[in-house]
Amino acid sequence: MLPCFICFIFQAKTYKNEGNYYFQEKNYEKAVISYSEGLKKKCNDADLNAVLCTNRAVAQFYLGNYRSALSDAITARKLKPNHLKAIIRGALCHLELGHFPEAIVWCEEGLRIDSKEKKLLETRNKADRLKRAEQRDSRKAKLVERKEQSQKEALLKALKGRNIQLSLEPSKEEDEVSDGLAELSLDGFGSCSAYGAKVCLDENGHLTWPVLFLYPEYGQTDFIAAFHEESRFMDHLMVMFSELPPWDLERKYHPGDLELYFEDEEREGTYQVNPEATLLQALQHQRTRFVCFSHRNYLSTDNKPME
């Protein structure tokens, strides 16, 4: 009768061979199960256990379970530090997980054992190339972020310098004004949100705004993506209504007959604006609020403010 420890070694080897068979058949799930059964025997053969861990790591790798595969490779190296197959697999796992510096370290440790190991050389070169690309992209992203932040700060300064009333969402804190500059987009009217227009500060220090004109009588709209702050409303009305629109069945939308209002959402009212006024003058009205960095203008042909 065989001693117990020999029996466990024999059983572990049997499961190893079984796992190798399944691996050759590309049945990686069953291969993992067989290698796991072999490890459960907890035989006192460190080399055999290292092989079982490494083989399971390879099977897990082919299943796309890179973290599990890496864990097995680490365990295998603890059992057998110079086990080259485990080092190669660990390096590949780090590469797949995007751990490029770690992949390079594992490759260099393996190359100290075998300086000509082709797989390690290829993996190290690839990891180094990807690491440098990642660092380059990170630097570019930081430059873009700094540039955008500078533009946002300049825009906020321009808004405040024009005495345009700023109002944040209720969920925002007063000291988070700069955060509110993250998206200077037309907002609050679903049909226009797709335009993605933004308030912009041009190279000459002038603001251009997205402005929505709403004709509630007919449920029609006009959208101007870049309305210069010094432009008069009448200048745009003359262009928009140089010809009567097809929906103006009563033929009354003539530039000189139109009345312009902006909405005060806080008081749920409207205020009339002189069509000869510039957009900046309208924005500087005491009841105009730049909420969420959106601005909307409404046109009405009625002689009374809209209800």
Buried (B, 14 or more C-beta within 10 A) or exposed (E): EEEEEEEBBEBBBBBBEBBBEBBEEEBBEBBBBBBBBBBEBEBEBEEBBBBBBBBBBBBBBBBEBBEBBBBBBBBBBEBBEEBBBBBBBBBBBBBBBEBBEBBBBBBEBBBEEBEEBEBBBEBBEBBBEBBEEEEEEEEEEEEEEEEEEEBBEEBBEBBEEEEBBBBBEEEEEEEEBEEBBEEBBBBBEEEBEEEEBBBBBEEEEEBBBBBBBBBBBBEBBBBBBBBBBEBBBBBBBEEBBEEEBEEBEEEEBEBEEBBBBBBBEEEEEBBEBEBEBBBBBBBBBEEBBBBBBBBBBBBBBEEEBBE
